[in-house]
Amino acid sequence: MELLDIPALRAHFPHNTRHRAISTQTSNMKFEEMGLSDPLLSAIGSAGYENPTPIQAEAIPHLLMGRDIIGIAQTGTGKTASFTLPMIEILSTGRARARMPRSLILEPTRELAAQVAENFEVYGKNHKLSMALLIGGVSFSDQEDKLDRGVDVLIATPGRLLDHFERGKVLLADIRVLVVDEADRMLDMGFIPDVERIIKLLPQIRQTAMFSATMPSEIKRLTDAYMMSPRTVQVDAQASAADTVTQGLLRVSGGFKEKRAALRKLIRDSGVKNAIVFCNRKRDVATLEKSLRTHGFNAAGLHGDMHQSARMETLAKFRDGEIELLVASDVAARGLDIPNMSHVFNFDVPMHAEDYIHRIGRTGRAGKEGHAYTLATRDDSKFLSGVERLLGKPIPPISASGGQSGSSSAGEQPAAEKQDDQEEPKTQDTKASETPEEKTDKPRRRRRSRRKAEPESQTEGESETVEASAPQEASPPQEDSEPQEAREPQEAREPRKAREPRKAREPRKAREPREAREPVRSDTSRDEPARAPRKRDDDHDDDGAPAFGNDETPAFLLR
Ligand code: AMP
């Protein structure tokens, strides 16, 4: 390992920079100038990186010097390498003791945690660091065996980590480096109390890095309370999205059906290679996916009710190009790193303006060109104003073909598109007095008002019960027939059958299955009393069943 040129690094980053946002535009460091060792430089070379991204150029030297940092950056900026690379360097000397990991990375979702683990695999290929992943859906026994042998890097969601800690499976007294990634997401999802609890369990002498796309006051409170003279390194999220992503807004007159037609046309006309189509509601993910497939698109859905193994499989297929369009909810797609994605479509304008930045950040990654098109009906206007306020400017209007224009209406569609609409299920025409919009609006309004009272994590739609999707799956396949399948039956059934059995079922659903299932998981905790781990918020998308059996665990987790 090369010795660090500390004086040169100090000259580059002066001391008196507490909470000072460092301009990312001025740094033109090379990886070779950062004090990274040859094995690490070789792994970086194999990953195909030529130069550090701005967040890497700013964060890596500070972390190598042992300083605490606050990284204000979103995914897509190379932030994962900005902490994994120095961590590998820092951990390259020393050994982990049984059940006492030497570093800890907290992630809000399983997917992000798994992604960070993959990053360690890539960058750490020339080091002998061991790693464990504590997330829902991954076999306890494999990870506990690893913990027993001693791990250098522990990557976890907060709730899972506390479960393991409470069961005595992991001790946190040896943690030298802590990374809290996507802190604002943790806040959104209600994980901050768990994060704070974990931090209090760590040694006071440690290095801490906290990454967040934004810096709400609650996160600022954490940084003030638990970090030592942190340096703030910042990549302007807005600029990084805008630089490489061409944005466009397609105004659609009409409702859900017209939006679907407009989306199809937009996809056909925009030269899409691969894209994520974001929906605000999990239920719409399923409907839209089905509709797109009916119309001949190569699409698959990704939402939190899917079994973990199915989610991983879908993602792998999307990454490999076997699936072109991934229809997803925000939580399911959060932070996913899919290289070279050509387009992002916002089928709905996100309810939280910041999600717009996160969504469009899925394309145009690492300096590549990307396109982000947003569809908006009148229903979206409120959320659209929020997004445009955040952006500080309007999203440029486009026509359904992706060119500049005003608005699109289903009535103005060319012949080919009209044909698509004729394919819409006949059932939609059966209630001639009700427009499709009216049909879809009613349940939607009702749901929206209910959501207002729900906590944020549920607003994301990942932890709610699947009342809407059950009848949908039971229905015979119909072309693009979502409003009928997912919504109307719900309206029609609720007063009669749905209520009674639900009352009888709910208490059991909430308790028994978990208690009954956990021992299955804790087959892994052979010598433990059968104590079910607490239900945690970050299990929000966990259906309670162990998702990976031993043979389903991804290979990189078993190494
Ligand atoms: P992240 O923001 O960590 O999710 O990274 C976004 C993407 O940028 C990932 O696909 C990384 O592999 C890629 N990446 C990270 N660092 C670099 C770099 N220095 N040069 C090129 N690509 C990079």
Residues whose N, C-alpha, C, O or C-beta is under 5 A from the ligand:
A	BS01	AMP	Y49 E50 N51 P52 T53 Q74 T75 G76 T77 G78 K79 T80 A81 D337 P339 R365 A366
